[in-house]
Amino acid sequence: MSPATEPPRVVIEEITPAVDGGRYPVKLTVGGTLDVGANVFRDGHDLVAARVIFLAPGEPQWRSAPLTYKFEPDRWYGSFRVEQAGRWHYGVEAWPDHFGTWRSELQKRVQAGQDVRSELLVGALLLERYATLLRGDVARHVRELAKTMADDDAPLDARLRAALDENLLAEVYGPLEPADLTRSPLFELVVDRPEASFAAWYELFPRSQSTKPGVHGTFLDTARRLPEIAALGFDVIYLPPIHPIGETHRKGRNNAPVAEPGDVGSPWGIGSSAGGHTAVHPDLGTLADFEHLVASARDLGLEIALDYALQCSPDHPWVKEHPEWFFVRPDGSIRYAENPPKKYEDIYPLNFWCKDREAMWNACRDVLLFWAERGVRTFRVDNPHTKPFAFWEWVLREVHTRYPDVVFLSESFTRPNRMKALAKLGFNQSYTYFTWKNTAWELRDYFRELTTPPMTLYYRPNCFTNTPDILHEYLQHGGRPAFRVRLVLAATLAPLYGIYSGFELCEGTPVRPGSEEYIDSEKYQLVTRDYNGPGNIKQDVARLNRIRRENAALQTLPNLEFVQSDFDGILAYRRYAPGNELLVVVNLDPHLMHETVIDVPLDRMGISEQEPYEVFDLLSGGRYTWRGRRNYVKLDPSERVAHVFRITRRG
């Protein structure tokens, strides 16, 4: 039997982390550390050794780090740090530890007072075999120790010192022969740039960036707003589709089924005689203007995110060039999108399982590559759950192979398993149900799920306060305090959050009672805003974004701990990082003042019950001295909706 077909000498089981047994990759960001665990054991009494092996993208050689046995039976742990974006691989190797077993037995015999001279000869022969696998100074050192151990004329204590040399175990670490080595299945690890896990998003329509009412905005108008948005502390500016908009069945204002002359239509009705997904709307400017916008944003530390919506207007070039890519009825007409009783005659969905599927999938991929070549490194993907999972797994891998730094945000509000599946398939970030979680118990339950394994292995929640489609009744009825409450929650519960423009102006009027659609929705018309209008909360936005950047506790996901509040309408939670302890307290009632007592988890903060400690409110600048676990808090939403306390020991 050849070594390749030798039965395994060691058992390796239950490797962590792994998503669905390794079917999908785990996610990390550059600079992170992957902590690996495995059950490793064998028959009999001999010892085993193990290591985690890992391969960085583009590197020819595997690297390794030792696994160490812990107190759990047969459980071994180790870790390695990831230094570059891309798709890594890792696994576990284990082998019988021949020399470790021999040395352990030697120590037992010495302690029992037995004659160990013959055992030293056995150990010396073992070291000679290891030395043939080694090189340079290490090989010479091992041979010298073996020679001393085998020297009958040398003093016994010298021979024992050689056998028990403190560096020896590390020098002969590894399998003695190929058949000794057992390797686990390999797992994938996707490593993203840091912005994939920590960023503040701002959504705006470029066509609404003109300062003159009724005048179509341009990319150059948008570029002029960049310094203001950068000053507010945002990282990503997300643009809804910037492509030509179809004329056929164009929607009118407030989603009217028939457009009036001059109506600009929905940007999601993509495609006209001016082009499709790789063209820009002529009224926005030129492709060169867009590239200027991307470069201007980059100069300010911002990046432009584009909407990737795989749907077409009846006027899209693909409809004429490739009608077979759509759903063709028996009478030859193409089926438009609908969700009865709603009809979307201005949109044709693509048939991802058409006979010409390969060409159509390639064309969809090439759209992403087109924009990536022009500097776009972030895409918000529209309704991915309505397209095949197989397509997303393929296309995301295709793009990431060429551009490993591209970030994809899944805009999917659907059943939980589908949202999770999209994240597993490769989306770097995901929308959440945050908008609809407004009570303390809802927020606690939901964020405990989001910040607990296994979701933390693959799902990065992006908490948008609102979108062009979602104006929750909490904002409709809560007034300015409600916007301030939701801003604090979004910015401090998760490292990723976003707002849709108008939120900072507290826009909260629906098209009709019971609807989550905005009146005079920007999806169907131009909107001109005074961003310095009365009642705006821009100062809150800027302050919270600054707090996020200055406090490491707000930059990672799993470090969230809800703490006891005697009144359930006031939510309290701890966010922590080494040297950075935060306690956030939020009054969820935008109408009434409430008070409570917070149970501060001092034991986990390293503060004793009798020790005074300093509490500094990062929002208001107030500074207090507290003592003990239980402390009183009062919040009046007409003045202050929340505290973001930084807690430090005095002195």
C-alpha positions as CSV (number, residue, x, y, z in Angstrom):
1,M,0.0,0.0,0.0
2,S,1.5,3.4,-1.0
3,P,1.8,6.3,1.4
4,A,-1.0,8.1,-0.6
5,T,-3.4,5.3,0.3
6,E,-2.1,4.6,3.8
7,P,-4.9,4.5,6.4
8,P,-4.9,7.7,8.5
9,R,-2.8,7.4,11.7
10,V,-4.7,10.3,13.5
11,V,-8.3,11.4,13.7
12,I,-9.2,15.0,12.9
13,E,-12.8,16.1,13.6
14,E,-15.1,19.1,14.2
15,I,-12.8,21.8,12.8
16,T,-13.9,25.3,13.6
17,P,-14.7,27.9,12.3
18,A,-16.6,26.4,9.4
19,V,-19.9,27.5,7.8
20,D,-22.2,24.6,7.1
21,G,-19.4,22.1,7.5
22,G,-17.1,24.0,5.2
23,R,-19.6,24.4,2.3
24,Y,-19.2,28.2,2.4
25,P,-16.3,30.4,3.4
26,V,-15.8,32.1,6.7
27,K,-15.3,35.9,6.4
28,L,-12.6,38.1,8.0
29,T,-11.0,41.5,7.3
30,V,-7.4,42.4,6.6
31,G,-5.5,42.4,9.9
32,G,-7.8,40.0,11.6
33,T,-6.9,36.7,13.2
34,L,-8.6,33.3,12.5
35,D,-8.9,31.2,15.6
36,V,-8.9,27.5,14.6
37,G,-10.0,24.6,16.8
38,A,-10.1,20.8,16.1
39,N,-10.6,17.5,17.9
40,V,-7.3,15.6,17.3
41,F,-6.7,12.1,18.7
42,R,-5.5,8.6,18.0
43,D,-5.6,5.1,19.3
44,G,-3.4,3.9,22.1
45,H,-1.3,6.0,24.5
46,D,1.1,7.7,22.1
47,L,1.0,11.5,21.8
48,V,-0.1,13.4,18.7
49,A,0.8,16.8,17.4
50,A,-1.1,19.2,15.1
51,R,-0.9,22.4,13.2
52,V,-3.2,24.7,11.2
53,I,-2.0,25.2,7.6
54,F,-3.0,28.2,5.6
55,L,-2.4,29.5,2.1
56,A,-2.7,33.2,1.2
57,P,-4.1,34.2,-2.3
58,G,-1.4,34.1,-4.9
59,E,1.2,32.5,-2.7
60,P,2.8,29.2,-3.8
61,Q,3.7,27.9,-0.4
62,W,1.5,26.8,2.5
63,R,2.4,28.3,5.9
64,S,1.6,26.8,9.3
65,A,1.1,27.6,12.9
66,P,1.1,25.0,15.8
67,L,-2.1,23.9,17.4
68,T,-1.9,23.6,21.2
69,Y,-3.8,21.1,23.4
70,K,-6.2,22.7,25.8
71,F,-8.1,21.5,28.8
72,E,-11.1,20.1,26.8
73,P,-10.6,16.4,25.9
74,D,-8.7,16.1,22.7
75,R,-9.4,19.7,21.7
76,W,-6.6,21.7,20.0
77,Y,-6.4,25.4,19.2
78,G,-4.3,27.7,17.2
79,S,-4.5,30.9,15.0
80,F,-3.0,32.8,12.2
81,R,-3.2,36.4,11.0
82,V,-4.4,37.4,7.6
83,E,-2.5,40.3,5.9
84,Q,-4.2,40.6,2.5
85,A,-7.6,40.6,0.8
86,G,-8.7,37.6,-1.2
87,R,-9.6,34.0,-0.9
88,W,-7.5,32.1,1.6
89,H,-7.5,28.4,2.4
90,Y,-6.9,26.6,5.6
91,G,-7.0,23.2,7.2
92,V,-5.5,21.0,10.0
93,E,-2.7,18.5,9.8
94,A,-1.9,16.0,12.6
95,W,0.6,13.2,13.1
96,P,1.9,10.8,15.7
97,D,4.4,12.7,17.9
98,H,7.1,10.0,18.1
99,F,9.7,12.1,19.8
100,G,7.2,13.7,22.1
101,T,5.9,10.3,23.2
102,W,9.5,9.0,23.7
103,R,10.5,12.0,25.8
104,S,7.4,11.9,27.9
105,E,8.1,8.2,28.6
106,L,11.7,9.0,29.4
107,Q,10.7,11.6,32.0
108,K,8.4,9.1,33.7
109,R,11.2,6.5,33.8
110,V,13.6,9.0,35.3
111,Q,11.1,10.0,37.9
112,A,10.6,6.3,38.8
113,G,14.4,5.9,39.2
114,Q,14.7,3.4,36.3
115,D,17.8,2.8,34.3
116,V,17.3,4.8,31.1
117,R,20.6,4.3,29.2
118,S,19.0,2.0,26.6
119,E,16.1,4.4,26.2
120,L,18.6,7.2,25.4
121,L,20.0,5.1,22.6
122,V,16.4,4.7,21.2
123,G,15.9,8.4,21.4
124,A,19.2,9.1,19.7
125,L,18.3,6.9,16.7
126,L,14.9,8.7,16.5
127,L,16.7,12.1,16.5
128,E,19.0,11.0,13.7
129,R,16.0,10.1,11.6
130,Y,14.5,13.6,12.3
131,A,17.8,15.3,11.4
132,T,17.6,13.9,7.9
133,L,14.5,16.0,7.4
134,L,16.1,19.2,8.6
135,R,18.5,21.7,7.2
136,G,21.3,24.0,8.3
137,D,22.0,24.9,12.0
138,V,18.8,23.1,13.2
139,A,19.9,19.8,11.6
140,R,23.5,20.2,13.1
141,H,22.1,21.0,16.6
142,V,19.8,17.9,16.5
143,R,22.6,15.6,15.4
144,E,24.9,17.0,18.2
145,L,22.2,16.2,20.8
146,A,21.7,12.8,19.3
147,K,25.4,12.1,19.5
148,T,25.6,13.2,23.2
149,M,22.5,11.0,24.0
150,A,24.2,8.0,22.4
151,D,27.6,8.5,24.0
152,D,27.9,5.7,26.7
153,D,31.1,7.5,28.0
154,A,29.3,10.8,28.6
155,P,27.9,11.5,32.1
156,L,24.3,10.4,32.4
157,D,23.2,13.9,33.5
158,A,24.7,15.4,30.3
159,R,22.9,12.8,28.2
160,L,19.6,13.6,29.9
161,R,20.2,17.4,29.4
162,A,20.6,16.7,25.7
163,A,17.4,14.7,25.6
164,L,15.5,17.4,27.5
165,D,16.9,20.4,25.6
166,E,14.3,23.1,25.8
167,N,14.5,23.8,22.0
168,L,14.4,20.2,20.9
169,L,10.6,19.7,20.7
170,A,10.2,22.7,18.5
171,E,13.1,21.7,16.2
172,V,11.7,18.2,15.5
173,Y,8.1,19.4,15.3
174,G,6.4,17.7,12.3
175,P,5.8,14.2,10.9
176,L,8.6,11.7,10.8
177,E,7.5,10.2,7.5
178,P,4.9,10.9,4.9
179,A,2.6,8.1,6.0
180,D,2.4,9.7,9.5
181,L,0.6,12.8,8.2
182,T,-3.1,13.2,8.2
183,R,-4.7,16.2,6.6
184,S,-8.2,17.4,7.1
185,P,-10.4,18.7,4.2
186,L,-9.5,22.3,3.3
187,F,-11.7,25.2,4.0
188,E,-12.1,28.6,2.4
189,L,-11.6,31.9,4.1
190,V,-12.6,35.2,2.4
191,V,-10.6,38.2,3.6
192,D,-11.9,41.6,2.8
193,R,-10.5,45.1,3.2
194,P,-11.5,46.8,6.5
195,E,-14.2,48.9,4.9
196,A,-16.2,45.7,4.3
197,S,-16.9,45.5,8.0
198,F,-16.8,49.1,9.2
199,A,-18.2,52.0,7.3
200,A,-20.9,54.7,7.4
201,W,-23.0,54.9,4.2
202,Y,-24.9,57.9,2.7
203,E,-27.4,57.3,-0.1
204,L,-28.2,60.1,-2.6
205,F,-29.8,60.5,-6.0
206,P,-27.3,62.5,-8.3
207,R,-30.2,63.9,-10.3
208,S,-31.5,65.6,-7.1
209,Q,-28.2,67.4,-6.4
210,S,-28.9,70.6,-8.3
211,T,-29.6,73.6,-6.1
212,K,-32.2,74.9,-8.6
213,P,-35.7,73.4,-8.3
214,G,-36.8,71.5,-11.3
215,V,-33.3,71.3,-12.8
216,H,-31.8,67.9,-13.3
217,G,-28.7,67.3,-11.2
218,T,-25.4,66.0,-12.6
219,F,-22.3,64.2,-11.5
220,L,-20.6,67.6,-11.2
221,D,-23.3,68.8,-8.9
222,T,-22.8,65.7,-6.8
223,A,-19.0,66.3,-6.7
224,R,-19.7,69.7,-5.3
225,R,-21.5,68.1,-2.3
226,L,-18.7,65.7,-1.5
227,P,-16.9,68.0,1.0
228,E,-20.0,68.4,3.0
229,I,-20.7,64.7,3.1
230,A,-17.1,64.0,4.0
231,A,-17.3,66.5,6.8
232,L,-20.3,64.6,8.2
233,G,-17.9,61.6,8.6
234,F,-19.3,59.2,5.9
235,D,-17.2,56.6,4.2
236,V,-19.4,55.5,1.3
237,I,-21.7,57.4,-1.0
238,Y,-24.3,55.1,-2.6
239,L,-25.9,56.1,-5.9
240,P,-29.1,54.5,-7.2
241,P,-28.9,53.4,-10.9
242,I,-27.1,56.1,-13.0
243,H,-28.0,54.6,-16.3
244,P,-30.4,55.8,-19.1
245,I,-34.1,55.4,-18.1
246,G,-36.6,53.9,-20.5
247,E,-39.5,55.8,-22.0
248,T,-41.9,52.9,-22.5
249,H,-44.4,52.6,-19.6
250,R,-42.3,55.1,-17.6
251,K,-43.8,55.7,-14.2
252,G,-44.9,59.2,-13.2
253,R,-44.7,61.1,-9.9
254,N,-45.7,59.2,-6.8
255,N,-45.6,56.0,-8.8
256,A,-48.4,57.1,-11.1
257,P,-48.9,54.4,-13.8
258,V,-48.7,57.0,-16.6
259,A,-45.9,59.6,-16.8
260,E,-46.7,63.2,-17.7
261,P,-44.4,65.2,-20.0
262,G,-41.2,66.0,-18.2
263,D,-41.5,63.2,-15.7
264,V,-38.0,61.7,-15.1
265,G,-39.1,58.1,-14.3
266,S,-37.6,55.6,-12.0
267,P,-33.8,55.0,-12.2
268,W,-34.6,51.3,-11.8
269,G,-36.3,51.3,-15.2
270,I,-32.8,50.7,-16.8
271,G,-32.0,51.2,-20.4
272,S,-33.0,53.3,-23.4
273,S,-31.7,54.2,-26.9
274,A,-28.8,55.9,-25.0
275,G,-27.6,52.6,-23.7
276,G,-27.9,50.1,-20.9
277,H,-26.1,49.0,-17.8
278,T,-22.7,50.3,-19.0
279,A,-24.0,53.7,-20.0
280,V,-24.8,56.8,-17.9
281,H,-27.9,58.9,-18.2
282,P,-27.1,61.8,-20.5
283,D,-28.7,64.3,-18.1
284,L,-26.2,63.3,-15.4
285,G,-23.2,64.0,-17.6
286,T,-20.6,61.8,-19.3
287,L,-18.7,58.7,-18.4
288,A,-15.7,61.0,-17.9
289,D,-17.8,63.1,-15.5
290,F,-18.5,60.0,-13.5
291,E,-14.9,59.0,-13.4
292,H,-14.1,62.5,-12.1
293,L,-16.7,62.0,-9.4
294,V,-15.1,58.8,-8.3
295,A,-11.6,60.4,-8.2
296,S,-12.9,63.4,-6.3
297,A,-14.5,61.2,-3.7
298,R,-11.3,59.2,-3.3
299,D,-9.4,62.4,-2.7
300,L,-11.7,63.1,0.2
301,G,-11.4,59.6,1.7
302,L,-14.8,58.6,0.3
303,E,-15.8,56.0,-2.2
304,I,-18.7,55.8,-4.6
305,A,-21.0,52.7,-4.5
306,L,-23.1,51.9,-7.5
307,D,-26.5,50.1,-7.6
308,Y,-26.4,46.8,-9.5
309,A,-30.0,46.1,-10.6
310,L,-30.3,43.2,-13.0
311,Q,-33.5,44.3,-14.8
312,C,-34.3,46.1,-18.0
313,S,-36.8,48.6,-19.3
314,P,-38.6,47.7,-22.5
315,D,-36.2,50.1,-24.2
316,H,-33.0,48.4,-23.0
317,P,-30.6,47.4,-25.8
318,W,-30.6,43.8,-24.6
319,V,-34.3,43.5,-25.3
320,K,-33.7,44.0,-29.0
321,E,-30.4,42.3,-29.2
322,H,-31.2,39.3,-27.0
323,P,-35.0,38.8,-26.5
324,E,-34.2,35.2,-25.6
325,W,-32.7,36.5,-22.3
326,F,-36.2,37.4,-21.1
327,F,-39.5,35.6,-20.4
328,V,-41.2,35.3,-23.8
329,R,-44.9,34.5,-23.8
330,P,-46.4,32.2,-26.4
331,D,-47.6,35.2,-28.4
332,G,-44.0,36.5,-28.7
333,S,-44.4,39.3,-26.2
334,I,-42.1,39.7,-23.2
335,R,-43.4,39.4,-19.7
336,Y,-43.0,42.4,-17.5
337,A,-42.5,42.3,-13.7
338,E,-45.5,42.1,-11.4
339,N,-46.4,41.2,-7.9
340,P,-50.2,40.9,-8.1
341,P,-52.0,43.2,-7.9
342,K,-49.0,45.4,-8.5
343,K,-47.7,45.7,-12.1
344,Y,-44.3,47.0,-13.2
345,E,-44.8,47.4,-16.9
346,D,-41.6,49.6,-17.0
347,I,-39.4,46.6,-16.0
348,Y,-38.6,43.3,-17.8
349,P,-37.0,40.7,-15.5
350,L,-34.2,38.6,-16.9
351,N,-34.6,34.8,-17.4
352,F,-31.5,33.5,-15.7
353,W,-32.2,29.9,-16.8
354,C,-32.8,30.7,-20.5
355,K,-31.2,28.6,-23.2
356,D,-28.5,31.2,-23.8
357,R,-27.8,31.3,-20.1
358,E,-24.0,31.3,-20.4
359,A,-23.9,34.4,-22.6
360,M,-26.4,36.2,-20.5
361,W,-24.5,35.5,-17.2
362,N,-21.3,36.6,-18.8
363,A,-22.9,39.9,-19.9
364,C,-24.1,40.5,-16.3
365,R,-20.6,39.8,-15.0
366,D,-19.1,42.1,-17.6
367,V,-21.3,45.0,-16.3
368,L,-19.6,44.7,-12.9
369,L,-16.1,44.4,-14.4
370,F,-16.8,47.5,-16.6
371,W,-17.5,49.7,-13.5
372,A,-14.7,48.1,-11.5
373,E,-12.3,49.0,-14.3
374,R,-13.5,52.6,-13.7
375,G,-12.6,52.7,-10.1
376,V,-15.9,51.4,-8.5
377,R,-15.1,49.1,-5.6
378,T,-18.5,48.9,-3.9
379,F,-21.8,47.7,-5.3
380,R,-25.2,47.7,-3.7
381,V,-27.1,44.8,-5.3
382,D,-30.9,45.2,-5.8
383,N,-33.1,42.4,-4.8
384,P,-30.6,39.6,-5.2
385,H,-33.0,37.0,-3.7
386,T,-35.1,37.2,-6.9
387,K,-32.2,35.9,-8.9
388,P,-30.6,32.4,-8.8
389,F,-28.3,31.7,-5.9
390,A,-26.1,29.8,-8.3
391,F,-25.6,32.9,-10.4
392,W,-24.5,34.9,-7.3
393,E,-22.1,32.3,-6.2
394,W,-20.5,32.3,-9.6
395,V,-20.5,36.0,-10.4
396,L,-19.2,37.1,-7.0
397,R,-16.3,34.7,-7.3
398,E,-15.6,35.8,-10.8
399,V,-15.4,39.4,-9.8
400,H,-13.5,38.8,-6.6
401,T,-10.9,36.7,-8.5
402,R,-10.0,39.9,-10.5
403,Y,-10.8,42.5,-7.9
404,P,-10.6,41.0,-4.4
405,D,-11.2,44.4,-2.8
406,V,-14.7,44.8,-4.3
407,V,-17.5,45.0,-1.7
408,F,-21.0,43.7,-2.4
409,L,-24.0,44.8,-0.3
410,S,-27.0,42.5,-0.5
411,E,-30.2,44.5,-0.6
412,S,-32.5,41.7,0.3
413,F,-35.5,42.0,2.6
414,T,-36.9,38.5,2.5
415,R,-37.2,35.4,4.6
416,P,-34.2,34.9,7.0
417,N,-32.8,31.8,5.5
418,R,-32.6,33.4,2.1
419,M,-30.9,36.4,3.5
420,K,-28.4,34.2,5.2
421,A,-27.8,32.1,2.1
422,L,-26.9,35.1,0.1
423,A,-24.3,36.1,2.7
424,K,-22.9,32.6,2.6
425,L,-22.6,32.7,-1.1
426,G,-20.3,35.6,-1.1
427,F,-22.0,39.0,-0.4
428,N,-19.7,41.0,1.9
429,Q,-22.5,42.9,3.6
430,S,-26.2,42.5,4.0
431,Y,-29.2,44.6,4.7
432,T,-31.1,43.8,7.9
433,Y,-34.5,44.0,9.6
434,F,-33.2,46.8,11.7
435,T,-35.7,49.3,10.3
436,W,-38.6,47.3,11.7
437,K,-37.1,46.6,15.1
438,N,-38.1,49.4,17.4
439,T,-38.9,48.0,20.8
440,A,-36.3,46.9,23.3
441,W,-37.1,43.3,23.2
442,E,-37.1,43.2,19.4
443,L,-33.7,44.9,19.3
444,R,-32.2,42.6,21.9
445,D,-33.4,39.4,20.3
446,Y,-32.4,40.5,16.8
447,F,-28.9,41.8,17.6
448,R,-28.1,38.8,19.8
449,E,-28.7,36.7,16.8
450,L,-26.6,39.0,14.5
451,T,-23.7,39.1,17.0
452,T,-23.5,35.4,17.9
453,P,-21.9,32.5,15.9
454,P,-22.6,31.1,13.5
455,M,-23.9,34.4,11.9
456,T,-20.8,36.3,12.8
457,L,-18.8,33.9,10.7
458,Y,-20.4,35.0,7.4
459,Y,-23.0,37.7,7.9
460,R,-22.1,41.4,8.2
461,P,-25.2,43.4,9.0
462,N,-25.6,46.9,7.5
463,C,-28.2,48.8,9.5
464,F,-29.9,51.4,7.3
465,T,-32.2,53.8,9.1
466,N,-34.3,54.3,6.1
467,T,-34.3,53.8,2.3
468,P,-36.2,55.3,-0.6
469,D,-38.6,52.4,-0.2
470,I,-38.8,52.3,3.6
471,L,-40.2,55.1,5.8
472,H,-41.2,53.3,9.0
473,E,-44.1,54.5,11.0
474,Y,-41.8,55.1,13.9
475,L,-40.2,57.9,11.9
476,Q,-43.6,59.1,10.5
477,H,-45.0,59.7,14.0
478,G,-42.0,60.3,16.2
479,G,-40.8,63.6,14.8
480,R,-37.3,64.8,15.2
481,P,-36.5,62.8,18.4
482,A,-37.4,59.6,16.5
483,F,-34.8,60.3,13.9
484,R,-32.2,61.0,16.6
485,V,-33.0,57.8,18.4
486,R,-32.7,55.6,15.2
487,L,-29.5,57.4,14.3
488,V,-27.9,56.5,17.6
489,L,-29.1,52.9,17.5
490,A,-27.9,52.4,13.9
491,A,-24.5,54.0,14.5
492,T,-23.7,52.2,17.7
493,L,-25.3,48.7,17.5
494,A,-23.4,47.7,14.4
495,P,-20.1,48.7,12.7
496,L,-22.0,49.2,9.4
497,Y,-24.9,51.6,9.0
498,G,-26.4,54.0,6.5
499,I,-28.9,56.8,6.0
500,Y,-30.8,57.8,2.9
501,S,-30.6,61.5,2.2
502,G,-33.4,63.5,3.8
503,F,-33.0,61.5,7.0
504,E,-30.8,64.3,8.4
505,L,-33.7,66.7,7.6
506,C,-36.1,64.4,9.4
507,E,-38.3,63.9,6.3
508,G,-41.1,61.7,7.6
509,T,-44.3,62.2,5.5
510,P,-45.7,59.1,3.8
511,V,-47.6,59.2,0.5
512,R,-50.7,58.1,2.5
513,P,-51.5,56.7,6.0
514,G,-50.3,53.2,6.5
515,S,-47.7,53.3,3.7
516,E,-44.0,53.2,4.0
517,E,-43.5,55.2,0.8
518,Y,-42.5,58.8,0.9
519,I,-44.7,61.5,-0.4
520,D,-43.3,63.0,-3.6
521,S,-40.8,60.1,-3.6
522,E,-37.4,60.8,-5.1
523,K,-37.7,57.5,-6.9
524,Y,-40.0,59.2,-9.4
525,Q,-39.1,62.9,-9.4
526,L,-36.4,65.4,-8.8
527,V,-36.2,66.7,-5.2
528,T,-34.4,69.9,-4.2
529,R,-33.4,70.1,-0.5
530,D,-32.0,72.7,1.8
531,Y,-29.5,70.6,3.7
532,N,-29.1,73.3,6.3
533,G,-32.8,73.7,6.9
534,P,-34.3,74.2,10.4
535,G,-34.5,71.1,12.6
536,N,-31.8,69.2,10.8
537,I,-29.7,66.7,12.8
538,K,-26.4,67.0,10.8
539,Q,-24.6,67.8,14.1
540,D,-25.8,64.5,15.5
541,V,-24.6,62.7,12.4
542,A,-21.2,64.3,12.4
543,R,-20.7,63.7,16.1
544,L,-21.7,60.0,16.0
545,N,-19.5,59.3,13.0
546,R,-16.6,60.9,14.8
547,I,-17.3,58.8,17.9
548,R,-17.4,55.7,15.8
549,R,-14.0,56.5,14.3
550,E,-12.4,57.3,17.6
551,N,-13.6,54.3,19.5
552,A,-12.5,50.8,18.5
553,A,-15.4,49.3,20.5
554,L,-17.8,50.5,17.8
555,Q,-15.8,49.0,14.9
556,T,-16.3,45.3,15.5
557,L,-19.5,43.2,15.6
558,P,-19.5,40.5,18.2
559,N,-18.6,42.7,21.2
560,L,-22.2,43.7,22.0
561,E,-23.7,43.0,25.4
562,F,-27.1,44.1,26.5
563,V,-27.3,45.2,30.1
564,Q,-30.2,45.3,32.6
565,S,-32.4,48.4,32.6
566,D,-35.2,48.6,35.2
567,F,-37.4,50.3,32.6
568,D,-37.7,48.4,29.4
569,G,-38.4,51.5,27.3
570,I,-34.8,52.5,27.9
571,L,-32.3,50.2,26.1
572,A,-28.8,49.8,27.5
573,Y,-25.9,48.0,26.0
574,R,-22.2,47.7,26.4
575,R,-19.7,47.8,23.5
576,Y,-16.1,47.0,24.4
577,A,-12.6,46.6,23.0
578,P,-9.2,46.5,24.8
579,G,-8.9,49.8,26.6
580,N,-12.2,51.1,25.3
581,E,-15.4,50.6,27.4
582,L,-18.6,52.1,26.1
583,L,-22.1,52.0,27.6
584,V,-24.9,53.2,25.4
585,V,-28.3,54.2,26.9
586,V,-31.2,55.1,24.6
587,N,-34.7,56.2,25.3
588,L,-36.8,54.4,22.7
589,D,-39.9,56.6,23.3
590,P,-39.6,59.7,21.1
591,H,-42.4,61.5,22.9
592,L,-41.9,61.1,26.7
593,M,-39.2,61.5,29.3
594,H,-38.3,58.3,31.1
595,E,-35.9,57.3,33.8
596,T,-34.3,54.1,34.9
597,V,-31.5,52.4,36.8
598,I,-28.8,50.7,34.8
599,D,-27.0,47.7,36.1
600,V,-23.4,48.3,34.9
601,P,-21.4,45.1,34.4
602,L,-18.5,46.2,36.5
603,D,-17.0,42.7,36.9
604,R,-16.5,42.4,33.1
605,M,-15.0,45.9,33.0
606,G,-12.4,45.1,35.7
607,I,-13.9,47.6,38.2
608,S,-14.7,46.7,41.8
609,E,-18.0,47.5,43.5
610,Q,-16.3,50.0,45.9
611,E,-14.2,51.7,43.3
612,P,-15.3,55.1,41.8
613,Y,-15.1,55.3,38.1
614,E,-15.4,58.1,35.5
615,V,-18.3,58.2,33.0
616,F,-17.9,60.6,30.1
617,D,-20.8,61.3,27.7
618,L,-19.3,61.4,24.2
619,L,-22.5,63.0,22.9
620,S,-23.0,65.8,25.3
621,G,-19.5,66.2,26.9
622,G,-20.9,65.6,30.4
623,R,-18.6,64.0,32.9
624,Y,-19.8,62.1,36.0
625,T,-18.3,60.0,38.8
626,W,-20.2,56.8,39.5
627,R,-19.7,54.1,42.1
628,G,-21.2,50.6,42.2
629,R,-23.2,48.7,39.7
630,R,-26.6,50.4,39.8
631,N,-26.8,54.0,38.5
632,Y,-29.7,56.3,37.7
633,V,-30.3,57.7,34.2
634,K,-33.0,60.1,32.9
635,L,-33.6,60.9,29.3
636,D,-36.0,63.6,27.9
637,P,-36.3,63.2,24.1
638,S,-37.0,66.9,23.7
639,E,-33.4,67.5,24.8
640,R,-31.4,64.3,24.8
641,V,-32.4,60.9,23.5
642,A,-29.3,58.9,24.4
643,H,-26.0,58.8,26.3
644,V,-22.9,57.2,24.8
645,F,-20.8,56.8,27.9
646,R,-17.1,56.1,27.9
647,I,-16.1,54.4,31.2
648,T,-12.7,54.6,32.6
649,R,-11.2,53.9,36.0
650,R,-10.2,57.0,38.0
651,G,-6.6,57.8,38.5
